[in-house]
């Protein structure tokens, strides 16, 4: 390729998001999941959590099924935790000229906009 393509390729593979850099692995689609905390109504009714988290294995467990994700946040995680660990590197990459997308999916009123 051209010098510009080679420079861009070198830059992409030499940078890691967590350190403000982008690696080849970080250019893939990643899936992050947050298991939301119970609502006041759920706590008042003493509902049991239907999903548990194994953060070390990045697995959400629902009944007899488990699901592994690139990033997993449990009920104790904060919006700031999610932003700093999963979103901020994408914002920094976008400001550096790379394409980045954050797609938030979930129930209405579950905090996606925030």
Contact map, one row per residue, 1 for C-alpha under 8 A:
111011000000000000000000000000000000000000000000000000000000000000000000000000000000000000000000000000000000000000
111111000000000000000000000000000000000000000000000000000000000000000000000000000000000000000000000000000000000000
111111100000000000000000000000000000000000000000000000000000000000000000000000000000000000000000000000000000000000
011111110000000000000000000000000000000000000000000000000000000000000000000000000000000000000000000000000000000000
111111111000000000000000000000000000000000000000000000000000000000000000000000000000000000000000000000000000000000
111111111100000000000000000000000000000000000000000000000000000000000000000000000000000000000000000000000000000000
001111111110000000000000000000000000000000000000000000000000000000000000000000000000000000000000000000000000000000
000111111111000000000000000000000000000000000000000000000000000000000000000000000000000000000000000000000000000000
000011111111100000000000000000000000000000000000000000000000000000000000000000000000000000000000000000000000000000
000001111111110000000000000000000000000000000000000000000000000000000000000000000000000000000000000000000000000000
000000111111111000000100000000000000000000000000000000000000000000000000000000000000000000000000000000000000000000
000000011111111000001111000000000000000000000000000000000000000000000000000000000000000000000000000000000000000000
000000001111111000000111000000000000000000000000000000000000000000000000000000000000000000000000000000000000000000
000000000111111100001110000000000000000000000000000000000000000000000000000000000000000000000000000000000000000000
000000000011111110111110000000000000000000000000000000000000000000000000000000000000000000000000000000000000000000
000000000000011111111110010000000000000000000000000000000000000000000000000000000000000000000000000000000000000000
000000000000001111111110010000000000000000000000000000000000000000000000000000000000000011001000000000000000000000
000000000000000111111000000000000000000000000000000000000000000000000000000000000000100010000000000000000000000000
000000000000001111111000000000000000000000000000000000000000000000000000000000000000000000000000000000000000000000
000000000000001111111100000000000000000000000000000000000000000000000000000000000000000010011000000000000000000000
000000000001011111111110000000000000000000000000000000000000000000000000000000000000000010001000000000000000000000
000000000011111110011111011000000000000000000000000000000000000000000000000000000000000000001000000000000000000000
000000000001111110001111111000000000000000000000000000000000000000000000000000000000000000000000000000000000000000
000000000001100000000111111100000000000000000000000000000000000000000000000000000000000000000000000000000000000000
000000000000000000000011111100000000000000000000000000000000000000000000000000000000000000000000000000000000000000
000000000000000110000111111111000000000000000000000000000000000000000000000000000000000000000000000000000000000000
000000000000000000000111111110000000000000000000000000000000000000000000000000000000000000000000000000000000000000
000000000000000000000001111111000000000000000000000000000000000000000000000000000000000000000000000000000000000000
000000000000000000000000011111100000000000000000000000000000000000000000000000000000000000000000000000000000000000
000000000000000000000000010111110000000000000000000000000000000000000110000000000000000000000000000000000000000000
000000000000000000000000000011111000000000000000000000000000000000001110000000000000000000000000000000000000000000
000000000000000000000000000001111100000000000000000000000000000000001111100000000000010000000000000000000000000000
000000000000000000000000000000111110000000000000000000000000000000001011100000000000000000000000000000000000000000
000000000000000000000000000000011111000000000000000000000000000000000001111010000000000000000000000000000000000000
000000000000000000000000000000001111100000000000001010000000000000000001111000000000000000000000000000000000000000
000000000000000000000000000000000111110000000000000000000000000000000000011000000000000000000000000000000000010000
000000000000000000000000000000000011111000000000000000000000000000000000011100000000000000000000000000000000000000
000000000000000000000000000000000001111111100000100000000000000000000000001000000000000000000000000000000000000000
000000000000000000000000000000000000111111100000000000000000000000000000000000000000000000000000000000000000000000
000000000000000000000000000000000000011111110000000000000000000000000000000000000000000000000000000000000000000000
000000000000000000000000000000000000011111111000000000000000000000000000000000000000000000000000000000000000000000
000000000000000000000000000000000000011111111110000000000000000000000000000000000000000000000000000000000000000000
000000000000000000000000000000000000011111111110000000000000000000000000000000000000000000000000000000000000000000
000000000000000000000000000000000000000111111110000000000000000000000000000000000000000000000000000000000000000000
000000000000000000000000000000000000000011111110000000000000000000000000000000000000000000000000000000000000000000
000000000000000000000000000000000000000001111111000000000000000000000000000000000000000000000000000000000000000000
000000000000000000000000000000000000000001111111100000000000000000000000000000000000000000000000000000000000000000
000000000000000000000000000000000000000000000111110000000000000000000000000000000000000000000000000000000000000000
000000000000000000000000000000000000010000000011111100000000000000000000000000000000000000000000000000000000000000
000000000000000000000000000000000000000000000001111100000000011000000000000000000000000000000000000000000000000000
000000000000000000000000000000000010000000000000111110000001111000000000000000000000000000000000000000000000000000
000000000000000000000000000000000000000000000000111111000001110000000000010000000000000000000000000000000000000000
000000000000000000000000000000000010000000000000001111100111100000000001110000000000000000000000000000000000000000
000000000000000000000000000000000000000000000000000111111111100000000000000000000000000000000000000000000000000000
000000000000000000000000000000000000000000000000000011111110000000000001110000000000000000000000000000000000000000
000000000000000000000000000000000000000000000000000001111110000000000000000000000000000000000000000000000000000000
000000000000000000000000000000000000000000000000000001111110000000010000000000000000000000000000000000000000000000
000000000000000000000000000000000000000000000000000011111111000000011111000000000000000000000000000000000000000000
000000000000000000000000000000000000000000000000000011111111100001111001000000000000000000000000000000000000000000
000000000000000000000000000000000000000000000000001111000111110001110001000000000000000000000000000000000000000000
000000000000000000000000000000000000000000000000001111000011111111100000000000000000000000000000000000000000000000
000000000000000000000000000000000000000000000000011100000001111111000000000000000000000000000000000000000000000000
000000000000000000000000000000000000000000000000011000000000111111000000000000000000000000000000000000000000000000
000000000000000000000000000000000000000000000000000000000000111111000000000000000000000000000000000000000000000000
000000000000000000000000000000000000000000000000000000000000111111100000000000000000000000000000000000000000000000
000000000000000000000000000000000000000000000000000000000011111111110000000000000000000000000000000000000000000000
000000000000000000000000000000000000000000000000000000000011100011111000000000000000000000000000000000000000000000
000000000000000000000000000000000000000000000000000000001111000001111100000000000000000000000000000000000000000000
000000000000000000000000000000111000000000000000000000000110000000111111000000000000000000000000000000000000000000
000000000000000000000000000001110000000000000000000000000100000000011111000000000000000000000000000000000000000000
000000000000000000000000000001111000000000000000000000000100000000001111100000000000010000000000000000000000000000
000000000000000000000000000000011110000000000000000010100111000000001111110000000000000000000000000000000000000000
000000000000000000000000000000011110000000000000000010100000000000000011111110000100000000000000000000000000000000
000000000000000000000000000000000111100000000000000110100000000000000001111110000000000000000000000000000000000000
000000000000000000000000000000000111110000000000000000000000000000000000111110000000000000000000000000000000000000
000000000000000000000000000000000000100000000000000000000000000000000000111111000000000000000000000000000000000000
000000000000000000000000000000000100000000000000000000000000000000000000111111101100000000000000000000000000000000
000000000000000000000000000000000000000000000000000000000000000000000000000111111100000000000000000000000000000000
000000000000000000000000000000000000000000000000000000000000000000000000000011111110000000000000000000000000000001
000000000000000000000000000000000000000000000000000000000000000000000000000001111111000000000000000000000000000000
000000000000000000000000000000000000000000000000000000000000000000000000000011111111100000000000000000000000000000
000000000000000000000000000000000000000000000000000000000000000000000000100011111111111000000000000000000000000000
000000000000000000000000000000000000000000000000000000000000000000000000000000111111111100000000000000000000000000
000000000000000000000000000000000000000000000000000000000000000000000000000000011111111110000000000000000000000000
000000000000000001000000000000000000000000000000000000000000000000000000000000001111111110000000000000000000000000
000000000000000000000000000000010000000000000000000000000000000000000010000000000111111111000000000000000000000000
000000000000000000000000000000000000000000000000000000000000000000000000000000000111111111100000000001000000000000
000000000000000000000000000000000000000000000000000000000000000000000000000000000011111111110000000000000000000000
000000000000000011011000000000000000000000000000000000000000000000000000000000000001111111111000000000000000000000
000000000000000010000000000000000000000000000000000000000000000000000000000000000000011111111100000111000000000000
000000000000000000000000000000000000000000000000000000000000000000000000000000000000001111111110000100000000000000
000000000000000000010000000000000000000000000000000000000000000000000000000000000000000111111111000000000000000000
000000000000000010011100000000000000000000000000000000000000000000000000000000000000000011111111111100000000000000
000000000000000000000000000000000000000000000000000000000000000000000000000000000000000001111111111100000000000000
000000000000000000000000000000000000000000000000000000000000000000000000000000000000000000111111110000000000000000
000000000000000000000000000000000000000000000000000000000000000000000000000000000000000000011111110000000000000000
000000000000000000000000000000000000000000000000000000000000000000000000000000000000000000001111111000000000000000
000000000000000000000000000000000000000000000000000000000000000000000000000000000000000000001111111100000000000000
000000000000000000000000000000000000000000000000000000000000000000000000000000000000000000001100111110000000000000
000000000000000000000000000000000000000000000000000000000000000000000000000000000000000001101100011111000000000000
000000000000000000000000000000000000000000000000000000000000000000000000000000000000000001000000001111100000000000
000000000000000000000000000000000000000000000000000000000000000000000000000000000000001001000000000111110000000000
000000000000000000000000000000000000000000000000000000000000000000000000000000000000000000000000000011111000000000
000000000000000000000000000000000000000000000000000000000000000000000000000000000000000000000000000001111100000100
000000000000000000000000000000000000000000000000000000000000000000000000000000000000000000000000000000111110000100
000000000000000000000000000000000000000000000000000000000000000000000000000000000000000000000000000000011111010100
000000000000000000000000000000000000000000000000000000000000000000000000000000000000000000000000000000001111110000
000000000000000000000000000000000000000000000000000000000000000000000000000000000000000000000000000000000111111000
000000000000000000000000000000000000000000000000000000000000000000000000000000000000000000000000000000000011111100
000000000000000000000000000000000001000000000000000000000000000000000000000000000000000000000000000000000111111100
000000000000000000000000000000000000000000000000000000000000000000000000000000000000000000000000000000000001111111
000000000000000000000000000000000000000000000000000000000000000000000000000000000000000000000000000000011100111111
000000000000000000000000000000000000000000000000000000000000000000000000000000000000000000000000000000000000001111
000000000000000000000000000000000000000000000000000000000000000000000000000000100000000000000000000000000000001111
